[in-house]
Amino acid sequence: MSRDERMPQPKRVAPPKVSPVVIGGVRYEALHWGRSRELGQNGGYIAAFDPGTNRELWTLKVYDVTYDDKMEEDVQDVFIKKMKAEGDNLAITDEDGHHYLVDPKTRTVTPR
């Protein structure tokens, strides 16, 4: 066994850097570390901010992350990979390639 094979390997790469999106005067950001905020999962959340005050207005779960108790949790996290404005809505893609459309006015999510 080589030295490299004995060295611990990283469990996963860091979450993707996702640029904030502004729609209708509100800034939306991917919220990667939901568990640190007692939200139950890492990934799958967005947060809305007032860009003038930087005050968080609300958070929304876009999708569920299902954890298998027999596996390390951090390798199962599924983070938001991309966000973009699509009209008055927010188009979101996760690391698994699933697509969602968020209506910020109603805070509803439609899988695509």
A tleap script that builds the chain and sets N, CA, C and O, in Angstrom:
source leaprc.protein.ff14SB
mol = sequence {
  NMET SER ARG ASP GLU ARG MET PRO GLN PRO
  LYS ARG VAL ALA PRO PRO LYS VAL SER PRO
  VAL VAL ILE GLY GLY VAL ARG TYR GLU ALA
  LEU HIE TRP GLY ARG SER ARG GLU LEU GLY
  GLN ASN GLY GLY TYR ILE ALA ALA PHE ASP
  PRO GLY THR ASN ARG GLU LEU TRP THR LEU
  LYS VAL TYR ASP VAL THR TYR ASP ASP LYS
  MET GLU GLU ASP VAL GLN ASP VAL PHE ILE
  LYS LYS MET LYS ALA GLU GLY ASP ASN LEU
  ALA ILE THR ASP GLU ASP GLY HIE HIE TYR
  LEU VAL ASP PRO LYS THR ARG THR VAL THR
  PRO CARG
}
set mol.1.N position { 0.849 -1.170 0.000 }
set mol.1.CA position { 0.000 0.000 0.000 }
set mol.1.C position { 0.899 1.238 0.000 }
set mol.1.O position { 1.800 1.366 0.829 }
set mol.2.N position { 0.643 2.131 -0.926 }
set mol.2.CA position { 1.457 3.343 -1.008 }
set mol.2.C position { 1.055 4.329 0.087 }
set mol.2.O position { -0.004 4.210 0.703 }
set mol.3.N position { 1.927 5.296 0.307 }
set mol.3.CA position { 1.656 6.325 1.308 }
set mol.3.C position { 0.376 7.075 0.980 }
set mol.3.O position { -0.402 7.386 1.881 }
set mol.4.N position { 0.142 7.375 -0.310 }
set mol.4.CA position { -1.065 8.099 -0.714 }
set mol.4.C position { -2.328 7.312 -0.402 }
set mol.4.O position { -3.358 7.900 -0.072 }
set mol.5.N position { -2.262 5.983 -0.503 }
set mol.5.CA position { -3.436 5.164 -0.221 }
set mol.5.C position { -3.766 5.152 1.265 }
set mol.5.O position { -4.919 4.937 1.638 }
set mol.6.N position { -2.775 5.379 2.113 }
set mol.6.CA position { -3.006 5.388 3.553 }
set mol.6.C position { -3.475 6.742 4.054 }
set mol.6.O position { -4.068 6.830 5.129 }
set mol.7.N position { -3.222 7.786 3.302 }
set mol.7.CA position { -3.594 9.133 3.732 }
set mol.7.C position { -5.114 9.296 3.637 }
set mol.7.O position { -5.723 8.836 2.671 }
set mol.8.N position { -5.726 9.942 4.620 }
set mol.8.CA position { -7.166 10.183 4.526 }
set mol.8.C position { -7.469 11.040 3.300 }
set mol.8.O position { -6.753 11.997 3.003 }
set mol.9.N position { -8.508 10.693 2.616 }
set mol.9.CA position { -8.919 11.434 1.434 }
set mol.9.C position { -10.037 12.399 1.811 }
set mol.9.O position { -10.821 12.116 2.717 }
set mol.10.N position { -10.116 13.531 1.125 }
set mol.10.CA position { -11.210 14.445 1.413 }
set mol.10.C position { -12.540 13.767 1.130 }
set mol.10.O position { -12.668 12.978 0.194 }
set mol.11.N position { -13.529 14.091 1.960 }
set mol.11.CA position { -14.817 13.443 1.830 }
set mol.11.C position { -15.592 13.982 0.649 }
set mol.11.O position { -16.299 13.231 -0.023 }
set mol.12.N position { -15.473 15.254 0.389 }
set mol.12.CA position { -16.111 15.860 -0.772 }
set mol.12.C position { -15.489 17.226 -0.994 }
set mol.12.O position { -14.843 17.779 -0.104 }
set mol.13.N position { -15.686 17.754 -2.164 }
set mol.13.CA position { -15.172 19.085 -2.449 }
set mol.13.C position { -16.080 20.110 -1.774 }
set mol.13.O position { -17.209 19.803 -1.390 }
set mol.14.N position { -15.577 21.313 -1.640 }
set mol.14.CA position { -16.372 22.386 -1.038 }
set mol.14.C position { -17.598 22.671 -1.908 }
set mol.14.O position { -17.592 22.380 -3.104 }
set mol.15.N position { -18.637 23.234 -1.316 }
set mol.15.CA position { -19.816 23.572 -2.123 }
set mol.15.C position { -19.461 24.587 -3.205 }
set mol.15.O position { -18.521 25.368 -3.048 }
set mol.16.N position { -20.208 24.574 -4.294 }
set mol.16.CA position { -19.915 25.523 -5.367 }
set mol.16.C position { -20.143 26.965 -4.926 }
set mol.16.O position { -21.006 27.244 -4.095 }
set mol.17.N position { -19.361 27.870 -5.493 }
set mol.17.CA position { -19.593 29.294 -5.263 }
set mol.17.C position { -20.750 29.691 -6.169 }
set mol.17.O position { -20.707 29.484 -7.382 }
set mol.18.N position { -21.783 30.263 -5.561 }
set mol.18.CA position { -22.982 30.649 -6.296 }
set mol.18.C position { -23.163 32.148 -6.153 }
set mol.18.O position { -23.265 32.666 -5.041 }
set mol.19.N position { -23.203 32.839 -7.275 }
set mol.19.CA position { -23.367 34.294 -7.240 }
set mol.19.C position { -24.782 34.655 -6.804 }
set mol.19.O position { -25.746 34.007 -7.211 }
set mol.20.N position { -24.907 35.700 -5.966 }
set mol.20.CA position { -26.246 36.172 -5.587 }
set mol.20.C position { -26.997 36.690 -6.818 }
set mol.20.O position { -26.389 37.078 -7.816 }
set mol.21.N position { -28.310 36.686 -6.726 }
set mol.21.CA position { -29.176 37.168 -7.801 }
set mol.21.C position { -30.109 38.217 -7.213 }
set mol.21.O position { -30.668 38.020 -6.133 }
set mol.22.N position { -30.280 39.331 -7.918 }
set mol.22.CA position { -31.202 40.378 -7.474 }
set mol.22.C position { -32.404 40.397 -8.409 }
set mol.22.O position { -32.267 40.497 -9.628 }
set mol.23.N position { -33.583 40.298 -7.806 }
set mol.23.CA position { -34.847 40.371 -8.539 }
set mol.23.C position { -35.763 41.309 -7.757 }
set mol.23.O position { -35.995 41.108 -6.565 }
set mol.24.N position { -36.277 42.327 -8.427 }
set mol.24.CA position { -37.235 43.223 -7.775 }
set mol.24.C position { -36.708 43.882 -6.523 }
set mol.24.O position { -37.463 44.094 -5.574 }
set mol.25.N position { -35.435 44.209 -6.498 }
set mol.25.CA position { -34.863 44.894 -5.345 }
set mol.25.C position { -34.556 44.007 -4.154 }
set mol.25.O position { -34.255 44.515 -3.074 }
set mol.26.N position { -34.623 42.686 -4.324 }
set mol.26.CA position { -34.294 41.740 -3.252 }
set mol.26.C position { -33.141 40.873 -3.745 }
set mol.26.O position { -33.142 40.410 -4.886 }
set mol.27.N position { -32.150 40.657 -2.866 }
set mol.27.CA position { -30.995 39.817 -3.201 }
set mol.27.C position { -31.242 38.404 -2.670 }
set mol.27.O position { -31.634 38.223 -1.517 }
set mol.28.N position { -31.009 37.412 -3.523 }
set mol.28.CA position { -31.181 36.006 -3.156 }
set mol.28.C position { -29.830 35.319 -3.169 }
set mol.28.O position { -29.037 35.493 -4.095 }
set mol.29.N position { -29.576 34.535 -2.130 }
set mol.29.CA position { -28.316 33.812 -2.012 }
set mol.29.C position { -28.582 32.353 -1.681 }
set mol.29.O position { -29.547 32.031 -0.987 }
set mol.30.N position { -27.715 31.466 -2.184 }
set mol.30.CA position { -27.759 30.062 -1.786 }
set mol.30.C position { -27.264 29.967 -0.349 }
set mol.30.O position { -26.250 30.566 0.007 }
set mol.31.N position { -27.970 29.226 0.454 }
set mol.31.CA position { -27.609 29.033 1.856 }
set mol.31.C position { -27.099 27.596 1.991 }
set mol.31.O position { -27.887 26.659 2.113 }
set mol.32.N position { -25.781 27.433 1.969 }
set mol.32.CA position { -25.205 26.094 1.953 }
set mol.32.C position { -25.273 25.377 3.307 }
set mol.32.O position { -25.552 24.179 3.350 }
set mol.33.N position { -25.030 26.074 4.385 }
set mol.33.CA position { -24.838 25.406 5.680 }
set mol.33.C position { -26.074 25.514 6.560 }
set mol.33.O position { -26.054 26.162 7.607 }
set mol.34.N position { -27.149 24.870 6.120 }
set mol.34.CA position { -28.407 24.904 6.864 }
set mol.34.C position { -28.341 24.249 8.225 }
set mol.34.O position { -28.997 24.705 9.161 }
set mol.35.N position { -27.562 23.189 8.354 }
set mol.35.CA position { -27.490 22.494 9.649 }
set mol.35.C position { -26.920 23.387 10.748 }
set mol.35.O position { -27.315 23.269 11.908 }
set mol.36.N position { -26.000 24.273 10.395 }
set mol.36.CA position { -25.443 25.170 11.412 }
set mol.36.C position { -26.500 26.164 11.897 }
set mol.36.O position { -26.335 26.799 12.938 }
set mol.37.N position { -27.581 26.291 11.133 }
set mol.37.CA position { -28.698 27.166 11.510 }
set mol.37.C position { -29.903 26.353 11.972 }
set mol.37.O position { -31.016 26.868 12.073 }
set mol.38.N position { -29.657 25.056 12.254 }
set mol.38.CA position { -30.686 24.136 12.725 }
set mol.38.C position { -31.844 23.995 11.744 }
set mol.38.O position { -33.005 23.900 12.143 }
set mol.39.N position { -31.510 23.983 10.447 }
set mol.39.CA position { -32.521 23.823 9.411 }
set mol.39.C position { -32.686 22.364 8.978 }
set mol.39.O position { -33.566 22.057 8.174 }
set mol.40.N position { -31.848 21.462 9.504 }
set mol.40.CA position { -32.043 20.038 9.257 }
set mol.40.C position { -31.240 19.441 8.118 }
set mol.40.O position { -31.102 18.220 8.045 }
set mol.41.N position { -30.703 20.267 7.224 }
set mol.41.CA position { -29.909 19.732 6.122 }
set mol.41.C position { -28.973 20.808 5.613 }
set mol.41.O position { -29.216 22.002 5.790 }
set mol.42.N position { -27.905 20.371 4.983 }
set mol.42.CA position { -27.005 21.284 4.275 }
set mol.42.C position { -27.394 21.275 2.812 }
set mol.42.O position { -27.608 20.213 2.227 }
set mol.43.N position { -27.486 22.445 2.225 }
set mol.43.CA position { -27.900 22.572 0.830 }
set mol.43.C position { -29.406 22.612 0.711 }
set mol.43.O position { -30.138 22.179 1.601 }
set mol.44.N position { -29.854 23.153 -0.428 }
set mol.44.CA position { -31.284 23.155 -0.705 }
set mol.44.C position { -32.049 24.355 -0.199 }
set mol.44.O position { -33.269 24.413 -0.350 }
set mol.45.N position { -31.367 25.314 0.398 }
set mol.45.CA position { -32.035 26.510 0.926 }
set mol.45.C position { -31.553 27.755 0.202 }
set mol.45.O position { -30.407 27.833 -0.242 }
set mol.46.N position { -32.455 28.733 0.091 }
set mol.46.CA position { -32.068 30.068 -0.336 }
set mol.46.C position { -32.475 31.040 0.758 }
set mol.46.O position { -33.364 30.754 1.561 }
set mol.47.N position { -31.818 32.187 0.781 }
set mol.47.CA position { -32.159 33.255 1.711 }
set mol.47.C position { -32.356 34.531 0.911 }
set mol.47.O position { -31.632 34.797 -0.048 }
set mol.48.N position { -33.362 35.326 1.322 }
set mol.48.CA position { -33.654 36.611 0.685 }
set mol.48.C position { -33.159 37.719 1.603 }
set mol.48.O position { -33.354 37.666 2.818 }
set mol.49.N position { -32.509 38.735 1.004 }
set mol.49.CA position { -31.936 39.841 1.771 }
set mol.49.C position { -32.376 41.182 1.199 }
set mol.49.O position { -32.569 41.332 -0.008 }
set mol.50.N position { -32.527 42.141 2.085 }
set mol.50.CA position { -32.696 43.528 1.677 }
set mol.50.C position { -31.300 44.038 1.367 }
set mol.50.O position { -30.471 44.127 2.272 }
set mol.51.N position { -31.008 44.382 0.093 }
set mol.51.CA position { -29.638 44.785 -0.239 }
set mol.51.C position { -29.217 46.093 0.417 }
set mol.51.O position { -28.022 46.323 0.603 }
set mol.52.N position { -30.164 46.951 0.771 }
set mol.52.CA position { -29.820 48.221 1.405 }
set mol.52.C position { -29.346 48.064 2.839 }
set mol.52.O position { -28.408 48.735 3.269 }
set mol.53.N position { -30.000 47.173 3.579 }
set mol.53.CA position { -29.666 46.988 4.998 }
set mol.53.C position { -28.896 45.698 5.246 }
set mol.53.O position { -28.327 45.510 6.321 }
set mol.54.N position { -28.877 44.800 4.248 }
set mol.54.CA position { -28.262 43.482 4.372 }
set mol.54.C position { -29.009 42.594 5.377 }
set mol.54.O position { -28.474 41.581 5.829 }
set mol.55.N position { -30.232 42.972 5.722 }
set mol.55.CA position { -31.042 42.211 6.670 }
set mol.55.C position { -31.680 41.022 5.953 }
set mol.55.O position { -32.245 41.164 4.868 }
set mol.56.N position { -31.579 39.850 6.577 }
set mol.56.CA position { -32.215 38.669 6.009 }
set mol.56.C position { -33.724 38.796 6.175 }
set mol.56.O position { -34.219 39.064 7.270 }
set mol.57.N position { -34.452 38.600 5.073 }
set mol.57.CA position { -35.905 38.734 5.089 }
set mol.57.C position { -36.590 37.397 5.350 }
set mol.57.O position { -37.537 37.326 6.133 }
set mol.58.N position { -36.114 36.340 4.699 }
set mol.58.CA position { -36.675 35.010 4.878 }
set mol.58.C position { -35.761 33.956 4.258 }
set mol.58.O position { -34.856 34.265 3.483 }
set mol.59.N position { -36.028 32.694 4.627 }
set mol.59.CA position { -35.338 31.560 4.013 }
set mol.59.C position { -36.406 30.630 3.445 }
set mol.59.O position { -37.557 30.636 3.882 }
set mol.60.N position { -35.998 29.837 2.468 }
set mol.60.CA position { -36.919 28.908 1.827 }
set mol.60.C position { -36.181 27.624 1.479 }
set mol.60.O position { -35.085 27.659 0.920 }
set mol.61.N position { -36.791 26.491 1.813 }
set mol.61.CA position { -36.233 25.205 1.385 }
set mol.61.C position { -36.710 24.955 -0.045 }
set mol.61.O position { -37.911 24.925 -0.313 }
set mol.62.N position { -35.758 24.777 -0.953 }
set mol.62.CA position { -36.065 24.544 -2.358 }
set mol.62.C position { -36.267 23.047 -2.613 }
set mol.62.O position { -37.141 22.664 -3.391 }
set mol.63.N position { -35.465 22.203 -1.961 }
set mol.63.CA position { -35.582 20.757 -2.135 }
set mol.63.C position { -35.085 20.063 -0.881 }
set mol.63.O position { -34.350 20.635 -0.076 }
set mol.64.N position { -35.505 18.813 -0.739 }
set mol.64.CA position { -35.088 17.979 0.391 }
set mol.64.C position { -33.810 17.232 0.048 }
set mol.64.O position { -33.602 16.817 -1.092 }
set mol.65.N position { -32.962 17.070 1.048 }
set mol.65.CA position { -31.805 16.191 0.957 }
set mol.65.C position { -32.116 15.007 1.862 }
set mol.65.O position { -32.355 15.176 3.057 }
set mol.66.N position { -32.114 13.801 1.284 }
set mol.66.CA position { -32.402 12.588 2.047 }
set mol.66.C position { -31.090 11.946 2.462 }
set mol.66.O position { -30.237 11.653 1.624 }
set mol.67.N position { -30.937 11.729 3.763 }
set mol.67.CA position { -29.705 11.165 4.304 }
set mol.67.C position { -29.904 9.686 4.638 }
set mol.67.O position { -30.927 9.298 5.201 }
set mol.68.N position { -28.915 8.873 4.286 }
set mol.68.CA position { -28.870 7.459 4.625 }
set mol.68.C position { -28.021 7.332 5.885 }
set mol.68.O position { -26.857 7.732 5.890 }
set mol.69.N position { -28.591 6.781 6.949 }
set mol.69.CA position { -27.889 6.652 8.234 }
set mol.69.C position { -26.623 5.817 8.148 }
set mol.69.O position { -25.758 5.922 9.018 }
set mol.70.N position { -26.495 4.992 7.121 }
set mol.70.CA position { -25.337 4.108 6.994 }
set mol.70.C position { -24.154 4.773 6.298 }
set mol.70.O position { -23.081 4.179 6.184 }
set mol.71.N position { -24.350 6.005 5.832 }
set mol.71.CA position { -23.284 6.714 5.117 }
set mol.71.C position { -22.926 7.999 5.854 }
set mol.71.O position { -23.723 8.537 6.623 }
set mol.72.N position { -21.713 8.476 5.603 }
set mol.72.CA position { -21.298 9.770 6.151 }
set mol.72.C position { -22.246 10.843 5.618 }
set mol.72.O position { -22.553 10.869 4.426 }
set mol.73.N position { -22.702 11.713 6.490 }
set mol.73.CA position { -23.672 12.725 6.067 }
set mol.73.C position { -23.089 13.737 5.094 }
set mol.73.O position { -23.754 14.138 4.139 }
set mol.74.N position { -21.842 14.155 5.333 }
set mol.74.CA position { -21.302 15.232 4.500 }
set mol.74.C position { -21.161 14.838 3.034 }
set mol.74.O position { -21.220 15.708 2.165 }
set mol.75.N position { -20.979 13.565 2.734 }
set mol.75.CA position { -20.877 13.159 1.336 }
set mol.75.C position { -22.246 13.088 0.669 }
set mol.75.O position { -22.343 12.957 -0.551 }
set mol.76.N position { -23.297 13.174 1.472 }
set mol.76.CA position { -24.654 13.115 0.940 }
set mol.76.C position { -25.271 14.502 0.734 }
set mol.76.O position { -26.327 14.616 0.111 }
set mol.77.N position { -24.631 15.552 1.244 }
set mol.77.CA position { -25.155 16.904 1.070 }
set mol.77.C position { -25.255 17.212 -0.421 }
set mol.77.O position { -24.368 16.857 -1.197 }
set mol.78.N position { -26.330 17.869 -0.812 }
set mol.78.CA position { -26.527 18.278 -2.207 }
set mol.78.C position { -26.741 19.788 -2.196 }
set mol.78.O position { -27.764 20.285 -1.725 }
set mol.79.N position { -25.762 20.499 -2.722 }
set mol.79.CA position { -25.794 21.960 -2.676 }
set mol.79.C position { -26.348 22.567 -3.959 }
set mol.79.O position { -26.347 21.938 -5.017 }
set mol.80.N position { -26.812 23.781 -3.840 }
set mol.80.CA position { -27.217 24.550 -5.011 }
set mol.80.C position { -25.960 24.858 -5.804 }
set mol.80.O position { -24.949 25.289 -5.251 }
set mol.81.N position { -26.038 24.630 -7.102 }
set mol.81.CA position { -24.886 24.811 -7.986 }
set mol.81.C position { -24.985 26.114 -8.777 }
set mol.81.O position { -23.976 26.761 -9.058 }
set mol.82.N position { -26.223 26.489 -9.135 }
set mol.82.CA position { -26.397 27.667 -9.983 }
set mol.82.C position { -27.750 28.311 -9.710 }
set mol.82.O position { -28.747 27.624 -9.491 }
set mol.83.N position { -27.769 29.642 -9.727 }
set mol.83.CA position { -29.010 30.407 -9.624 }
set mol.83.C position { -28.977 31.507 -10.677 }
set mol.83.O position { -27.933 32.100 -10.947 }
set mol.84.N position { -30.144 31.769 -11.268 }
set mol.84.CA position { -30.233 32.881 -12.201 }
set mol.84.C position { -31.667 33.390 -12.225 }
set mol.84.O position { -32.613 32.656 -11.941 }
set mol.85.N position { -31.800 34.668 -12.572 }
set mol.85.CA position { -33.122 35.258 -12.716 }
set mol.85.C position { -33.738 34.739 -14.000 }
set mol.85.O position { -33.073 34.628 -15.030 }
set mol.86.N position { -35.010 34.426 -13.919 }
set mol.86.CA position { -35.783 34.027 -15.089 }
set mol.86.C position { -37.097 34.792 -14.990 }
set mol.86.O position { -38.074 34.313 -14.415 }
set mol.87.N position { -37.096 35.995 -15.568 }
set mol.87.CA position { -38.234 36.892 -15.368 }
set mol.87.C position { -38.258 37.325 -13.916 }
set mol.87.O position { -37.250 37.781 -13.377 }
set mol.88.N position { -39.420 37.180 -13.283 }
set mol.88.CA position { -39.554 37.512 -11.859 }
set mol.88.C position { -39.263 36.322 -10.961 }
set mol.88.O position { -39.436 36.399 -9.745 }
set mol.89.N position { -38.824 35.224 -11.556 }
set mol.89.CA position { -38.571 33.995 -10.810 }
set mol.89.C position { -37.084 33.707 -10.714 }
set mol.89.O position { -36.258 34.343 -11.370 }
set mol.90.N position { -36.772 32.735 -9.882 }
set mol.90.CA position { -35.397 32.327 -9.657 }
set mol.90.C position { -35.247 30.889 -10.133 }
set mol.90.O position { -35.902 29.989 -9.608 }
set mol.91.N position { -34.386 30.667 -11.127 }
set mol.91.CA position { -34.116 29.321 -11.634 }
set mol.91.C position { -32.912 28.769 -10.881 }
set mol.91.O position { -31.869 29.417 -10.794 }
set mol.92.N position { -33.067 27.567 -10.339 }
set mol.92.CA position { -32.031 26.959 -9.493 }
set mol.92.C position { -31.698 25.575 -10.021 }
set mol.92.O position { -32.581 24.813 -10.415 }
set mol.93.N position { -30.396 25.259 -10.021 }
set mol.93.CA position { -29.911 23.930 -10.383 }
set mol.93.C position { -29.085 23.408 -9.216 }
set mol.93.O position { -28.229 24.118 -8.689 }
set mol.94.N position { -29.347 22.147 -8.806 }
set mol.94.CA position { -28.549 21.570 -7.725 }
set mol.94.C position { -27.400 20.748 -8.301 }
set mol.94.O position { -27.299 20.566 -9.514 }
set mol.95.N position { -26.542 20.260 -7.421 }
set mol.95.CA position { -25.360 19.497 -7.854 }
set mol.95.C position { -25.717 18.198 -8.578 }
set mol.95.O position { -24.911 17.683 -9.352 }
set mol.96.N position { -26.902 17.670 -8.337 }
set mol.96.CA position { -27.321 16.435 -9.007 }
set mol.96.C position { -27.967 16.704 -10.362 }
set mol.96.O position { -28.396 15.773 -11.044 }
set mol.97.N position { -28.036 17.986 -10.757 }
set mol.97.CA position { -28.598 18.339 -12.053 }
set mol.97.C position { -30.101 18.548 -12.063 }
set mol.97.O position { -30.693 18.707 -13.130 }
set mol.98.N position { -30.733 18.549 -10.885 }
set mol.98.CA position { -32.173 18.819 -10.825 }
set mol.98.C position { -32.409 20.318 -10.921 }
set mol.98.O position { -31.614 21.122 -10.434 }
set mol.99.N position { -33.526 20.682 -11.564 }
set mol.99.CA position { -33.848 22.087 -11.794 }
set mol.99.C position { -35.145 22.460 -11.067 }
set mol.99.O position { -36.083 21.667 -10.983 }
set mol.100.N position { -35.166 23.684 -10.548 }
set mol.100.CA position { -36.319 24.184 -9.804 }
set mol.100.C position { -36.575 25.622 -10.208 }
set mol.100.O position { -35.653 26.356 -10.564 }
set mol.101.N position { -37.851 26.021 -10.147 }
set mol.101.CA position { -38.224 27.405 -10.380 }
set mol.101.C position { -38.899 27.916 -9.122 }
set mol.101.O position { -39.896 27.356 -8.666 }
set mol.102.N position { -38.343 28.992 -8.561 }
set mol.102.CA position { -38.867 29.569 -7.326 }
set mol.102.C position { -39.575 30.873 -7.663 }
set mol.102.O position { -39.016 31.743 -8.332 }
set mol.103.N position { -40.809 30.997 -7.191 }
set mol.103.CA position { -41.546 32.257 -7.295 }
set mol.103.C position { -41.344 32.975 -5.967 }
set mol.103.O position { -41.944 32.589 -4.964 }
set mol.104.N position { -40.507 34.016 -5.942 }
set mol.104.CA position { -40.214 34.686 -4.675 }
set mol.104.C position { -41.426 35.376 -4.036 }
set mol.104.O position { -41.489 35.521 -2.816 }
set mol.105.N position { -42.377 35.796 -4.860 }
set mol.105.CA position { -43.571 36.477 -4.305 }
set mol.105.C position { -44.413 35.531 -3.483 }
set mol.105.O position { -44.892 35.899 -2.411 }
set mol.106.N position { -44.603 34.301 -3.973 }
set mol.106.CA position { -45.424 33.333 -3.269 }
set mol.106.C position { -44.601 32.332 -2.464 }
set mol.106.O position { -45.135 31.548 -1.679 }
set mol.107.N position { -43.280 32.379 -2.681 }
set mol.107.CA position { -42.338 31.442 -2.042 }
set mol.107.C position { -42.710 29.993 -2.337 }
set mol.107.O position { -42.678 29.128 -1.461 }
set mol.108.N position { -43.061 29.757 -3.590 }
set mol.108.CA position { -43.385 28.395 -4.023 }
set mol.108.C position { -42.300 27.887 -4.948 }
set mol.108.O position { -41.640 28.659 -5.645 }
set mol.109.N position { -42.124 26.566 -4.944 }
set mol.109.CA position { -41.082 25.912 -5.741 }
set mol.109.C position { -41.759 24.930 -6.693 }
set mol.109.O position { -42.621 24.145 -6.296 }
set mol.110.N position { -41.349 24.994 -7.955 }
set mol.110.CA position { -41.832 24.058 -8.953 }
set mol.110.C position { -40.647 23.298 -9.532 }
set mol.110.O position { -39.764 23.909 -10.133 }
set mol.111.N position { -40.608 21.963 -9.361 }
set mol.111.CA position { -39.542 21.193 -10.005 }
set mol.111.C position { -39.722 21.278 -11.516 }
set mol.111.O position { -40.846 21.358 -12.012 }
set mol.112.N position { -38.587 21.260 -12.254 }
set mol.112.CA position { -38.673 21.350 -13.721 }
set mol.112.C position { -38.102 20.120 -14.369 }
set mol.112.O position { -38.089 20.017 -15.595 }
savepdb mol mol.pdb
quit
